[in-house]
Amino acid sequence: MKLKEICWALESWAPLEYQESYDNSRLLYGSANKEISKALVSLDVTQPIVEEAIQKKAELIIAHHPLIFGGLKSLTGKNDAERALILAIQNDIAIYALHTNLDNISSGVNAEIGRRLGIQDGSILAPKKGHLKKLVVFVPTEASQDLSKALWAAGAGELGAYDQCSFRVEGIGSFRGSENSNPTIGSVGKREEVQENRLEFLVESAKLSGVLKAMFKHHPYEEVAHEIYTIENKHQDLGSGMYGNLAAAVPVEEFLEKVKNTFGGVVRYTKPHKEMVQKIAWCGGSGSFLLAQAKSLGADVFLSSDFKYHHFFEADNEILIADIGHYENEQFTIDLIAEHLRKKFPNFAVLLTENSTNPINYL
Ligand SMILES: [Zn+2]
């Protein structure tokens, strides 16, 4: 299989434009036309991970954390990341990273953590703005249904658990074609008035180019009158962190025990402010910036990692903060990526790393 097919399978799931501005999720090394028979999935790319890929004859490493984060002005092997990259280049092993784009989608890192906590239907804790567009297109009334079907098929009009959403209103459109025109209705130089529909669709920004392609293909007019707006609405299925309810309230000690058994490592937590907990908020990776959102939603617990000493005071007897470690809370991301690829390509070999890349040891 070509590397570009694997990239497409990952990017149609976790679009690159959904990554944070500081991130570098993408194909980091390798030719898009390279043939790949086996991929190794890992949280990080380190020298032992590249060595494992060499040993297992995997031509591709798919990692959550990008090996190249900022600009690379030299490549001399001065740190582990550079040595890992040099080793990958010498052995022609491609490297792909999907990081905050996988954090931000509703079927990504946080959905997997939710599943491990026993919460299947988590909602996004901090939904993002700026990723929803409104497409307005004018079309002759009789062509309205066919055009709508084509746009829905391309991903327009999806809203939460609903698809095929649209709005239409009928009116009169007018136009006059110049001598360079070839009008579908009417004739050159003569003003026409046509019964038209104004169609409106909500479109996710990642799907806009595909929707426009379908619009131009299926619209009967030579010139397609249309408008695209960026709207202020938050995207309910895109953003940082998640929250949801356990099936039933459980004693706080029982919940913490389950967290410890599920994720391992060490659980650092603040003084419990209530005996029973049910509403849980969580964020894979470093999520301390979401504490205020978790509190405002009335979550009993906020589970994440990389809290500093002073952050713990901010629980302020209103929420229980549980810091379970960065590696620990993201460790199941590799299962998530592998499962996605195995479903897409049942005959493609996807291996999970057998190496822990956690740089932290506990005594
Ligand atoms: Zn992370």
Residues whose N, C-alpha, C, O or C-beta is under 5 A from the ligand:
A	BS01	ZN	G285 E330
